[in-house]
Every structure is written in structure tokens, then in C-alpha cells.
Amino acid sequence: MNEPSATTLEFSHPVATSEISPDGTSVERRAKKNERAKLSTRLGLEAIDDLFFKVRMTPEPEGNGLIVEGRIKVRFKQTCSVTTELIESVIDLPVILRFEETDESGEGKIGDIDIDDEDPPEPMIGGRFDLGETMVQLVAQEIDPFPRKPGLPYADFSTATGHHEKDHAEPSENPFAVLENLKDKLR
């Protein structure tokens, strides 16, 4: 995957915590055609047909961070790793994230990460973060790097690729058979 620079994020949705209501703020965003095209290249996909997220951002009661909860849905096309046919895939992912203020070096200002936490908090710098880029990173983690056409059995590689057993030479004798014969001679 190609890493974008900060100025070329394909699906940017900047958020400033100062603009979030104390009761929470809802956000919905659907990727435009040109954003989907650029993202499909970055993520190594043939095409992204739809990318949509809907979340609710709520400040933590202690004022230490921000909770983001919702869903992201992506419909895309990628190449089957066995047959090289184009296949459609869908990711429908629940989102539960916690953002916390950090300085530009990535070091936390509020406190250290507790190892009992399920996931470390996502970084915010100066009360700002890019929600769109965070959603893209969540999707990237879920994409199967070796997708298989649905219904294709794992044992049926030869049928899917056109290669057949009879096209290959018989496997050679067990390499340890020679040792077995030697063992018999030593007795």
C-alpha cells in the first residue's frame, strides 16, 4: 500500500474537537467517485464501488479524549488470488475508537497507555484529527490480501487454474526409503 502525504489524503475529513457539542456530534460521509478511484489504487483494489461511514463523536466525561462510535461500510472489487477473476467484497465494520491528545512526536500528553486497555487511543494533535483517514486505515486492516472466489474449494486449485494432476510427473520415491534399505543391510 502506498502511504499518502498529509496534503494528499484521498478521503480526508478533518475534525476539530472544539466544534464537537458536549452532547456529541454525528457525522456521515460517503466517498466521491474520484476519492474512491484514488483509494482503490492506494489499497491495491480493482475498484471501490461505495465507501460510507456514519459515526457519533462524544467527548469523554473526564475531558481526556473523544469517543467515536458507528459503522463503516465498503463495497469493492479485487482479484481472486487463485483464479484471477474479479470478485466483489463487502466490509461492514462496527467502529469504536478513542482519540486522545498527543504532541507532534506521538507522545501522550494526558497519560500513559494502560496495558489493560483493549486498543491504544488514536492520536489527536492540537485537538484535531482526520476521521476520514482513520476510517481508511480501519478498512485497510480488514481487506483480505489473498481473496478467494466464493465457493471455490481449497482442494480444487488444479481445476480453478487449469492444471491437472496427470500433467505432472509422478512424485519421486520417498527420500527416506533409501535409509530404510540401508538399515536392513546393516542388520
Backbone as a chain_set.jsonl record, in Angstrom:
{"seq": "MNEPSATTLEFSHPVATSEISPDGTSVERRAKKNERAKLSTRLGLEAIDDLFFKVRMTPEPEGNGLIVEGRIKVRFKQTCSVTTELIESVIDLPVILRFEETDESGEGKIGDIDIDDEDPPEPMIGGRFDLGETMVQLVAQEIDPFPRKPGLPYADFSTATGHHEKDHAEPSENPFAVLENLKDKLR", "coords": {"N": [[0.843, -1.18, 0.0], [0.499, 2.218, -0.726], [1.708, 5.002, 1.008], [0.051, 7.989, 1.72], [0.904, 11.495, 1.501], [0.513, 14.107, 3.954], [-0.859, 16.142, 2.703], [-2.176, 14.977, 0.607], [-4.292, 13.269, 1.207], [-6.704, 10.909, 0.404], [-9.327, 10.637, 1.279], [-10.079, 12.643, 3.109], [-11.289, 13.916, 6.172], [-11.307, 16.264, 8.191], [-11.383, 16.841, 11.72], [-12.165, 18.957, 14.379], [-11.935, 19.108, 17.794], [-12.996, 21.211, 19.187], [-15.258, 21.909, 17.834], [-17.129, 20.047, 18.417], [-20.11, 19.163, 19.947], [-20.899, 19.217, 23.475], [-22.755, 17.257, 24.053], [-22.349, 15.522, 22.028], [-21.674, 14.807, 18.549], [-22.92, 13.964, 15.376], [-21.708, 12.383, 12.414], [-21.777, 11.854, 8.951], [-20.451, 10.418, 6.034], [-19.83, 9.967, 2.627], [-17.766, 8.559, 0.196], [-16.589, 10.286, -2.662], [-16.596, 9.769, -6.253], [-14.007, 10.266, -7.429], [-12.414, 10.16, -5.131], [-12.791, 7.508, -4.347], [-11.589, 6.202, -6.508], [-8.867, 6.969, -6.249], [-8.344, 5.902, -3.718], [-8.713, 3.153, -4.214], [-6.491, 2.574, -5.767], [-4.424, 3.128, -3.933], [-4.975, 1.17, -1.968], [-4.644, -1.16, -3.338], [-6.731, -2.325, -4.793], [-9.126, -3.357, -7.3], [-11.37, -1.758, -7.755], [-13.343, 0.593, -5.883], [-16.571, 0.539, -5.067], [-18.363, 1.699, -3.307], [-18.097, 3.652, -0.373], [-18.76, 4.376, 2.851], [-19.353, 6.069, 5.891], [-20.835, 6.351, 9.135], [-20.901, 7.97, 12.093], [-20.872, 8.699, 15.636], [-19.571, 11.206, 17.568], [-18.362, 11.71, 20.753], [-17.461, 13.664, 23.524], [-15.304, 12.548, 26.149], [-16.385, 12.054, 29.529], [-14.509, 12.826, 31.489], [-13.034, 14.603, 30.12], [-10.712, 13.913, 28.86], [-10.455, 12.839, 26.342], [-11.916, 11.678, 23.251], [-14.703, 9.843, 22.185], [-15.509, 7.76, 19.493], [-18.088, 6.297, 17.808], [-19.749, 4.004, 15.667], [-20.393, 2.989, 12.278], [-18.714, 1.636, 9.42], [-18.99, 1.117, 5.987], [-18.017, -0.672, 3.141], [-17.893, -1.372, -0.267], [-16.32, -3.267, -2.659], [-14.115, -4.225, -5.426], [-11.894, -6.87, -6.122], [-9.093, -8.891, -7.158], [-9.303, -12.383, -7.484], [-7.133, -14.522, -5.766], [-6.569, -17.036, -6.676], [-7.957, -17.761, -9.088], [-7.756, -15.466, -10.575], [-9.976, -14.042, -11.296], [-12.314, -11.316, -11.23], [-13.694, -10.337, -8.193], [-16.377, -9.465, -5.987], [-16.423, -7.787, -2.894], [-17.453, -7.112, 0.479], [-17.194, -4.98, 3.239], [-18.395, -4.504, 6.38], [-18.219, -2.786, 9.062], [-18.18, -2.422, 12.549], [-17.456, 0.506, 14.429], [-15.515, 1.555, 17.051], [-13.789, 3.809, 18.663], [-11.223, 5.532, 20.483], [-10.002, 8.715, 20.889], [-7.127, 10.58, 21.773], [-5.312, 13.321, 23.102], [-2.097, 14.073, 21.812], [1.394, 14.983, 21.568], [3.315, 16.409, 18.832], [5.301, 14.54, 18.409], [4.132, 12.189, 18.9], [4.001, 11.329, 21.461], [2.093, 10.797, 24.369], [0.159, 13.296, 26.017], [-1.684, 13.342, 28.032], [-1.604, 10.97, 29.56], [-0.054, 7.782, 30.244], [-0.307, 4.785, 28.223], [-2.496, 2.294, 29.218], [-1.858, -1.06, 29.785], [-3.922, -2.8, 30.061], [-5.943, -1.796, 28.569], [-7.967, -2.352, 25.68], [-7.335, -1.427, 23.035], [-4.84, 0.934, 22.083], [-5.284, 4.515, 22.396], [-6.326, 6.544, 19.587], [-4.355, 9.034, 17.968], [-4.584, 12.584, 18.601], [-3.756, 15.827, 17.581], [-3.286, 18.919, 18.866], [-6.02, 19.07, 19.36], [-7.135, 18.167, 17.034], [-7.877, 15.863, 14.369], [-7.862, 13.474, 11.65], [-10.655, 12.125, 10.617], [-11.581, 10.778, 8.339], [-9.231, 9.62, 7.199], [-8.563, 7.92, 9.292], [-10.705, 6.132, 9.149], [-10.169, 4.967, 6.651], [-7.788, 3.613, 7.247], [-8.757, 1.712, 9.06], [-10.36, 0.169, 7.344], [-8.386, -0.756, 5.561], [-7.008, -2.577, 7.15], [-8.788, -4.647, 7.241], [-9.066, -5.732, 4.712], [-8.794, -8.578, 2.73], [-5.75, -9.919, 1.86], [-5.301, -12.021, 0.13], [-7.665, -12.82, -1.527], [-10.362, -15.145, -2.187], [-12.402, -16.558, -4.67], [-15.827, -16.808, -3.955], [-17.119, -19.933, -2.829], [-15.194, -21.476, -4.021], [-13.479, -24.369, -3.6], [-10.828, -25.193, -1.329], [-9.218, -27.386, -1.927], [-9.376, -27.6, -4.622], [-7.551, -26.436, -6.408], [-6.261, -27.161, -8.811], [-8.341, -27.469, -10.677], [-9.398, -24.902, -10.744], [-7.309, -23.421, -11.815], [-6.667, -24.689, -14.148], [-4.666, -26.527, -14.221], [-3.737, -29.916, -14.039], [-3.484, -33.017, -12.228], [-2.478, -35.2, -13.777], [-0.871, -33.928, -15.559], [1.508, -33.555, -14.367], [4.654, -34.957, -13.354], [5.029, -38.162, -11.777], [5.285, -38.265, -8.238], [8.518, -38.508, -6.759], [10.143, -41.402, -5.289], [9.856, -41.95, -1.781], [12.179, -40.053, -0.03], [13.35, -41.071, 2.235], [13.267, -43.747, 1.961], [15.576, -44.89, 0.973], [17.223, -44.81, 3.196], [15.875, -46.611, 4.799], [16.332, -48.996, 3.403], [19.116, -49.143, 3.74], [19.243, -49.488, 6.468], [18.205, -52.072, 6.715], [20.291, -53.51, 5.496], [22.36, -53.177, 7.287], [21.763, -54.811, 9.406]], "CA": [[0.0, 0.0, 0.0], [1.245, 3.462, -0.799], [1.346, 5.936, 2.063], [-0.145, 9.34, 1.206], [1.426, 12.58, 2.323], [-0.562, 14.776, 4.696], [-1.626, 17.032, 1.832], [-2.837, 14.238, -0.469], [-5.191, 12.241, 1.724], [-7.758, 10.678, -0.58], [-10.658, 10.648, 1.893], [-9.857, 13.458, 4.294], [-12.423, 14.516, 6.877], [-10.717, 16.81, 9.411], [-12.276, 17.091, 12.854], [-11.625, 19.757, 15.479], [-12.744, 18.798, 18.98], [-13.68, 22.43, 19.627], [-16.526, 22.009, 17.106], [-17.998, 18.939, 18.817], [-21.02, 19.511, 21.035], [-20.7, 18.422, 24.695], [-23.668, 16.108, 23.988], [-21.922, 14.674, 20.917], [-21.943, 15.254, 17.184], [-22.976, 12.869, 14.4], [-21.078, 12.661, 11.122], [-21.952, 10.873, 7.875], [-19.645, 10.816, 4.872], [-19.743, 8.99, 1.533], [-16.657, 8.914, -0.693], [-16.915, 10.67, -4.037], [-16.028, 8.88, -7.277], [-12.556, 10.466, -7.555], [-11.797, 9.682, -3.891], [-12.802, 6.04, -4.405], [-10.589, 5.784, -7.502], [-7.539, 7.133, -5.652], [-8.224, 4.936, -2.624], [-8.561, 1.796, -4.745], [-5.083, 2.458, -6.155], [-3.625, 3.067, -2.704], [-5.229, -0.067, -1.233], [-4.385, -2.308, -4.193], [-8.0, -2.918, -5.205], [-9.522, -3.046, -8.677], [-12.303, -0.621, -7.682], [-14.19, 0.76, -4.7], [-17.882, 0.946, -5.569], [-19.017, 2.548, -2.309], [-17.449, 3.757, 0.927], [-19.641, 5.243, 3.631], [-19.336, 5.878, 7.341], [-21.739, 7.136, 9.977], [-20.403, 7.842, 13.463], [-21.225, 9.697, 16.655], [-18.388, 11.587, 18.339], [-18.782, 12.192, 22.068], [-16.346, 13.917, 24.441], [-15.295, 11.736, 27.368], [-16.819, 12.846, 30.687], [-13.358, 13.392, 32.204], [-12.413, 15.605, 29.26], [-9.395, 13.45, 28.419], [-10.422, 12.365, 24.968], [-13.134, 11.675, 22.455], [-15.142, 8.51, 21.779], [-16.146, 7.72, 18.174], [-18.789, 5.019, 17.633], [-20.607, 3.961, 14.49], [-20.154, 1.923, 11.291], [-18.179, 1.954, 8.099], [-19.347, 0.09, 5.003], [-17.263, -0.543, 1.9], [-18.149, -2.389, -1.297], [-15.182, -3.123, -3.565], [-13.747, -5.341, -6.3], [-10.493, -7.242, -6.109], [-8.796, -10.057, -7.977], [-9.168, -13.661, -6.781], [-5.726, -14.922, -5.754], [-6.437, -18.357, -7.293], [-8.448, -17.792, -10.473], [-7.537, -14.11, -11.112], [-11.257, -13.437, -11.664], [-12.736, -10.181, -10.428], [-14.718, -10.708, -7.211], [-16.884, -8.361, -5.176], [-16.327, -7.999, -1.455], [-18.096, -6.092, 1.306], [-16.777, -4.856, 4.632], [-19.366, -3.768, 7.196], [-17.408, -2.819, 10.267], [-18.514, -1.52, 13.652], [-16.335, 1.37, 14.801], [-15.465, 2.089, 18.413], [-12.438, 4.345, 18.808], [-10.99, 6.583, 21.464], [-8.939, 9.632, 20.487], [-6.52, 11.254, 22.916], [-4.335, 14.343, 22.723], [-0.668, 13.746, 21.834], [2.173, 16.057, 20.956], [3.661, 16.079, 17.446], [6.196, 13.382, 18.355], [3.324, 10.996, 19.133], [3.993, 11.026, 22.889], [0.852, 11.215, 25.008], [0.227, 14.394, 26.982], [-2.621, 13.108, 29.123], [-1.131, 9.881, 30.41], [0.485, 6.623, 29.546], [-1.258, 3.771, 27.781], [-2.701, 1.206, 30.166], [-1.778, -2.316, 29.035], [-5.204, -3.495, 30.166], [-6.828, -1.265, 27.534], [-8.028, -3.224, 24.509], [-6.548, -0.798, 21.979], [-4.372, 2.256, 22.483], [-6.086, 5.575, 21.778], [-5.879, 7.16, 18.34], [-3.778, 10.335, 18.316], [-5.078, 13.911, 18.212], [-2.723, 16.838, 17.798], [-3.911, 20.237, 18.961], [-7.474, 18.924, 19.32], [-7.545, 17.871, 15.651], [-7.506, 14.582, 13.768], [-8.532, 13.24, 10.372], [-11.561, 10.987, 10.762], [-11.616, 10.041, 7.073], [-8.018, 8.804, 7.097], [-8.681, 6.858, 10.295], [-11.627, 5.128, 8.597], [-9.445, 4.261, 5.584], [-6.853, 2.693, 7.888], [-9.544, 0.588, 9.587], [-10.742, -0.662, 6.192], [-7.173, -1.392, 5.031], [-6.689, -3.719, 8.01], [-9.787, -5.704, 7.046], [-9.04, -6.254, 3.34], [-8.108, -9.859, 2.585], [-4.697, -9.762, 0.865], [-5.362, -13.154, -0.795], [-9.086, -13.188, -1.591], [-10.741, -16.314, -2.983], [-13.741, -16.539, -5.241], [-16.741, -17.548, -3.076], [-17.498, -21.27, -3.265], [-14.052, -22.199, -4.572], [-12.911, -25.205, -2.536], [-9.383, -25.064, -1.181], [-8.55, -28.537, -2.533], [-9.642, -27.616, -6.05], [-6.656, -25.487, -7.066], [-5.959, -27.589, -10.181], [-9.498, -27.187, -11.522], [-9.548, -23.456, -10.87], [-6.225, -22.839, -12.61], [-6.498, -25.428, -15.391], [-3.595, -27.513, -14.064], [-4.283, -31.202, -13.611], [-2.511, -33.956, -11.671], [-1.838, -36.037, -14.787], [0.102, -33.127, -16.29], [2.738, -33.508, -13.589], [5.336, -36.235, -13.18], [4.736, -38.852, -10.522], [6.236, -37.873, -7.209], [9.61, -39.466, -6.602], [10.055, -42.303, -4.146], [10.116, -41.318, -0.5], [13.628, -39.917, 0.114], [13.83, -41.847, 3.372], [13.234, -45.17, 1.606], [16.972, -45.311, 0.844], [17.71, -45.059, 4.554], [15.232, -47.846, 5.259], [17.088, -50.091, 2.778], [20.418, -49.182, 4.388], [19.013, -50.042, 7.803], [18.065, -53.522, 6.542], [21.598, -54.067, 5.151], [23.228, -53.125, 8.463], [21.333, -55.818, 10.381]], "C": [[0.886, 1.239, 0.0], [0.767, 4.395, 0.295], [1.18, 7.334, 1.479], [0.552, 10.362, 2.09], [0.236, 13.286, 2.97], [-1.425, 15.654, 3.796], [-2.404, 16.285, 0.752], [-3.744, 13.122, 0.042], [-6.401, 12.131, 0.81], [-9.159, 10.871, -0.014], [-10.59, 11.436, 3.2], [-11.175, 13.988, 4.862], [-11.882, 15.039, 8.215], [-11.772, 17.096, 10.473], [-11.514, 17.922, 13.879], [-12.521, 19.516, 16.688], [-13.501, 20.021, 19.485], [-15.043, 22.595, 18.953], [-17.515, 20.903, 17.478], [-18.818, 19.359, 20.032], [-20.707, 18.666, 22.271], [-21.607, 17.182, 24.74], [-23.296, 15.142, 22.865], [-22.344, 15.244, 19.578], [-21.924, 14.043, 16.262], [-22.373, 13.314, 13.079], [-21.372, 11.508, 10.179], [-21.116, 11.351, 6.706], [-19.592, 9.663, 3.882], [-18.639, 9.469, 0.592], [-17.17, 9.243, -2.089], [-16.173, 9.747, -5.004], [-14.505, 9.021, -7.378], [-11.811, 10.006, -6.3], [-11.705, 8.156, -3.895], [-11.748, 5.522, -5.379], [-9.175, 5.87, -6.919], [-7.313, 6.13, -4.522], [-8.031, 3.515, -3.137], [-7.118, 1.564, -5.194], [-4.209, 2.292, -4.917], [-3.763, 1.722, -1.995], [-5.025, -1.323, -2.075], [-5.636, -3.05, -4.621], [-8.28, -2.563, -6.658], [-10.44, -1.824, -8.71], [-12.968, -0.594, -6.315], [-15.503, 1.319, -5.217], [-18.607, 1.874, -4.602], [-18.202, 2.509, -1.029], [-18.235, 4.797, 1.71], [-19.398, 4.994, 5.112], [-20.332, 6.812, 8.005], [-21.295, 6.888, 11.412], [-20.979, 8.938, 14.356], [-19.973, 9.937, 17.478], [-18.851, 12.24, 19.636], [-17.557, 12.454, 22.938], [-16.449, 13.013, 25.671], [-15.679, 12.613, 28.551], [-15.662, 13.513, 31.435], [-12.655, 14.469, 31.391], [-11.059, 15.192, 28.724], [-9.334, 13.057, 26.952], [-11.788, 12.419, 24.325], [-13.443, 10.232, 22.058], [-15.868, 8.634, 20.442], [-16.756, 6.338, 18.008], [-19.687, 5.095, 16.41], [-20.283, 2.781, 13.604], [-19.483, 2.504, 10.066], [-18.508, 0.778, 7.19], [-18.6, 0.379, 3.708], [-17.623, -1.703, 0.985], [-17.072, -2.187, -2.357], [-14.959, -4.378, -4.396], [-12.249, -5.578, -6.171], [-10.319, -8.54, -6.889], [-8.621, -11.292, -7.105], [-7.713, -14.115, -6.882], [-5.499, -16.292, -6.385], [-6.787, -18.304, -8.772], [-8.16, -16.51, -11.247], [-8.819, -13.469, -11.642], [-11.539, -12.258, -10.738], [-13.84, -10.633, -9.477], [-15.124, -9.468, -6.428], [-16.806, -8.742, -3.709], [-17.008, -6.845, -0.741], [-17.486, -6.15, 2.697], [-17.813, -3.985, 5.313], [-18.833, -3.854, 8.618], [-17.945, -1.888, 11.349], [-17.261, -0.742, 14.059], [-16.522, 1.817, 16.242], [-14.015, 2.506, 18.641], [-12.393, 5.38, 19.914], [-9.814, 7.412, 20.963], [-8.441, 10.355, 21.727], [-5.444, 12.213, 22.417], [-2.91, 13.806, 22.841], [0.08, 14.963, 21.325], [2.622, 15.579, 19.574], [4.592, 14.882, 17.332], [5.423, 12.081, 18.55], [3.288, 10.593, 20.598], [2.712, 11.568, 23.515], [1.069, 12.345, 25.991], [-0.607, 14.074, 28.214], [-2.108, 12.042, 30.081], [-0.604, 8.745, 29.567], [-0.625, 5.664, 29.162], [-1.308, 2.666, 28.828], [-2.707, -0.103, 29.385], [-3.054, -3.132, 29.13], [-6.225, -2.963, 29.169], [-6.815, -2.208, 26.34], [-7.174, -2.674, 23.378], [-6.033, 0.532, 22.499], [-5.226, 3.325, 21.807], [-5.469, 6.046, 20.466], [-5.358, 8.554, 18.683], [-4.57, 11.53, 17.784], [-3.931, 14.873, 18.458], [-3.403, 18.195, 17.773], [-5.423, 20.173, 18.869], [-8.011, 18.62, 17.932], [-7.085, 16.473, 15.249], [-8.279, 14.425, 12.471], [-9.356, 11.961, 10.477], [-11.608, 10.142, 9.496], [-10.421, 9.116, 6.925], [-8.041, 7.664, 8.114], [-9.602, 5.754, 9.794], [-10.951, 4.304, 7.496], [-8.48, 3.241, 6.191], [-7.576, 1.489, 8.494], [-9.929, -0.379, 8.468], [-9.528, -1.435, 5.676], [-6.792, -2.628, 5.846], [-7.613, -4.903, 7.765], [-9.754, -6.338, 5.658], [-8.214, -7.535, 3.295], [-7.026, -9.719, 1.515], [-4.671, -10.888, -0.174], [-6.803, -13.631, -0.914], [-9.309, -14.396, -2.495], [-12.165, -16.133, -3.46], [-14.659, -17.345, -4.322], [-17.102, -18.904, -3.687], [-16.359, -22.073, -3.853], [-13.419, -23.034, -3.466], [-11.389, -25.074, -2.499], [-8.642, -26.198, -1.88], [-8.638, -28.518, -4.052], [-8.778, -26.618, -6.817], [-6.433, -25.868, -8.526], [-7.11, -27.287, -11.131], [-9.624, -25.688, -11.776], [-8.505, -22.856, -11.8], [-6.013, -23.54, -13.937], [-5.356, -26.426, -15.344], [-4.207, -28.807, -13.538], [-3.159, -32.115, -13.159], [-1.761, -34.704, -12.757], [-0.812, -35.268, -15.616], [1.463, -33.119, -15.603], [3.338, -34.899, -13.472], [4.937, -36.84, -11.843], [5.743, -38.395, -9.475], [7.306, -38.954, -7.052], [9.384, -40.307, -5.355], [10.382, -41.518, -2.886], [11.629, -41.221, -0.3], [14.188, -40.72, 1.287], [13.808, -43.35, 3.103], [14.652, -45.712, 1.468], [17.546, -45.628, 2.214], [17.121, -46.346, 5.118], [15.966, -49.061, 4.688], [18.452, -50.247, 3.432], [20.308, -49.818, 5.765], [18.915, -51.563, 7.724], [19.415, -54.169, 6.244], [22.521, -54.123, 6.359], [22.867, -54.183, 9.495], [21.981, -57.116, 10.153]], "O": [[1.916, 1.272, 0.673], [-0.436, 4.563, 0.493], [2.085, 7.822, 0.803], [0.765, 10.127, 3.279], [-0.91, 13.078, 2.572], [-2.597, 15.884, 4.094], [-3.212, 16.892, 0.049], [-3.933, 12.122, -0.651], [-7.041, 13.131, 0.482], [-10.08, 11.229, -0.749], [-10.993, 10.95, 4.256], [-12.051, 14.443, 4.127], [-11.978, 14.362, 9.239], [-12.886, 17.527, 10.176], [-10.364, 17.626, 14.204], [-13.735, 19.7, 16.608], [-14.534, 19.884, 20.14], [-15.891, 23.339, 19.446], [-18.61, 20.831, 16.92], [-18.275, 19.85, 21.022], [-20.291, 17.516, 22.135], [-21.274, 16.185, 25.381], [-23.871, 14.058, 22.766], [-23.259, 16.063, 19.494], [-21.031, 13.2, 16.347], [-22.507, 14.47, 12.675], [-21.24, 10.34, 10.544], [-21.072, 12.546, 6.415], [-19.338, 8.52, 4.26], [-18.587, 10.646, 0.236], [-18.057, 8.575, -2.622], [-15.243, 9.039, -4.618], [-13.79, 8.019, -7.409], [-10.688, 9.511, -6.4], [-10.69, 7.582, -3.503], [-11.088, 4.519, -5.108], [-8.379, 4.944, -7.08], [-6.223, 5.576, -4.385], [-7.263, 2.749, -2.555], [-6.585, 0.469, -5.017], [-3.353, 1.41, -4.87], [-2.78, 1.191, -1.477], [-5.212, -2.435, -1.58], [-5.609, -4.269, -4.796], [-7.741, -1.59, -7.185], [-10.309, -0.963, -9.579], [-13.135, -1.63, -5.672], [-15.552, 2.432, -5.74], [-19.377, 2.737, -5.025], [-17.68, 1.463, -0.645], [-18.36, 5.947, 1.29], [-19.254, 3.849, 5.54], [-20.627, 7.901, 7.513], [-21.307, 5.755, 11.892], [-21.496, 9.951, 13.886], [-19.383, 9.002, 18.02], [-19.628, 13.195, 19.624], [-16.704, 11.578, 23.084], [-17.544, 12.749, 26.169], [-15.336, 13.795, 28.578], [-15.807, 14.621, 31.952], [-11.782, 15.168, 31.904], [-10.326, 16.024, 28.189], [-8.245, 12.957, 26.386], [-12.692, 13.112, 24.791], [-12.552, 9.49, 21.645], [-16.729, 9.497, 20.27], [-16.052, 5.329, 18.057], [-20.309, 6.124, 16.148], [-19.941, 1.703, 14.091], [-19.65, 3.674, 9.721], [-18.335, -0.385, 7.555], [-18.554, 1.517, 3.24], [-17.654, -2.86, 1.403], [-16.916, -1.089, -2.892], [-15.522, -5.439, -4.124], [-11.449, -4.643, -6.118], [-11.298, -9.201, -7.235], [-7.891, -11.265, -6.114], [-7.128, -14.092, -7.965], [-4.352, -16.678, -6.61], [-6.008, -18.749, -9.615], [-8.311, -16.487, -12.468], [-8.762, -12.468, -12.355], [-11.06, -12.215, -9.605], [-14.816, -11.247, -9.909], [-14.331, -8.548, -6.23], [-17.089, -9.879, -3.333], [-17.126, -5.744, -1.279], [-17.286, -7.226, 3.26], [-18.079, -2.864, 4.878], [-18.982, -4.875, 9.289], [-18.144, -0.699, 11.101], [-16.151, -1.273, 14.034], [-17.553, 2.384, 16.604], [-13.13, 1.664, 18.792], [-13.396, 6.019, 20.235], [-8.754, 6.87, 20.65], [-9.218, 10.7, 22.617], [-4.757, 11.94, 21.433], [-2.555, 13.168, 23.833], [-0.509, 15.864, 20.728], [2.33, 14.445, 19.194], [4.671, 14.266, 16.27], [5.981, 10.996, 18.389], [2.621, 9.622, 20.954], [2.299, 12.687, 23.213], [2.059, 12.351, 26.722], [-0.268, 14.494, 29.321], [-2.181, 12.216, 31.297], [-0.699, 8.753, 28.34], [-1.732, 5.718, 29.698], [-0.271, 2.167, 29.267], [-3.47, -0.251, 28.43], [-3.247, -4.067, 28.353], [-7.257, -3.595, 28.941], [-5.783, -2.797, 26.019], [-6.358, -3.407, 22.818], [-6.718, 1.195, 23.279], [-5.825, 3.071, 20.761], [-4.259, 5.959, 20.261], [-5.873, 9.191, 19.601], [-5.137, 11.497, 16.692], [-3.211, 14.74, 19.447], [-4.02, 18.574, 16.777], [-6.054, 21.102, 18.363], [-9.202, 18.792, 17.673], [-6.062, 15.971, 15.714], [-9.238, 15.156, 12.219], [-8.816, 10.856, 10.431], [-11.67, 8.915, 9.575], [-10.58, 7.951, 6.563], [-7.583, 6.56, 7.818], [-9.318, 4.572, 9.989], [-11.139, 3.09, 7.419], [-8.373, 2.12, 5.692], [-7.064, 0.371, 8.446], [-9.835, -1.596, 8.629], [-9.627, -2.627, 5.386], [-6.306, -3.614, 5.29], [-7.25, -6.043, 8.055], [-10.361, -7.389, 5.453], [-7.077, -7.57, 3.764], [-7.349, -9.428, 0.363], [-4.082, -10.726, -1.243], [-7.134, -14.724, -0.454], [-8.553, -14.637, -3.436], [-13.021, -15.619, -2.739], [-14.307, -18.462, -3.942], [-17.356, -19.016, -4.887], [-16.539, -23.252, -4.159], [-12.883, -22.487, -2.502], [-10.751, -24.867, -3.531], [-7.537, -25.987, -2.38], [-8.02, -29.358, -4.707], [-9.246, -26.016, -7.784], [-6.415, -24.995, -9.393], [-6.879, -26.889, -12.273], [-9.92, -25.263, -12.892], [-8.786, -21.884, -12.501], [-5.258, -23.049, -14.777], [-5.1, -27.11, -16.335], [-5.096, -28.78, -12.686], [-2.028, -32.013, -13.634], [-0.54, -34.838, -12.681], [0.018, -35.871, -16.296], [2.46, -32.717, -16.202], [2.619, -35.899, -13.489], [4.561, -36.134, -10.907], [6.912, -38.166, -9.784], [7.035, -40.147, -7.192], [8.565, -39.983, -4.495], [11.111, -40.527, -2.937], [12.308, -42.244, -0.395], [15.382, -41.015, 1.318], [14.277, -44.136, 3.926], [14.907, -46.868, 1.807], [18.275, -46.606, 2.374], [17.799, -47.083, 5.833], [16.196, -50.04, 5.398], [18.902, -51.371, 3.656], [21.174, -50.591, 6.176], [19.474, -52.267, 8.565], [19.663, -55.285, 6.702], [23.369, -55.01, 6.454], [23.661, -54.414, 10.407], [21.727, -58.071, 10.889]]}, "num_chains": 1, "name": "protein.A"}
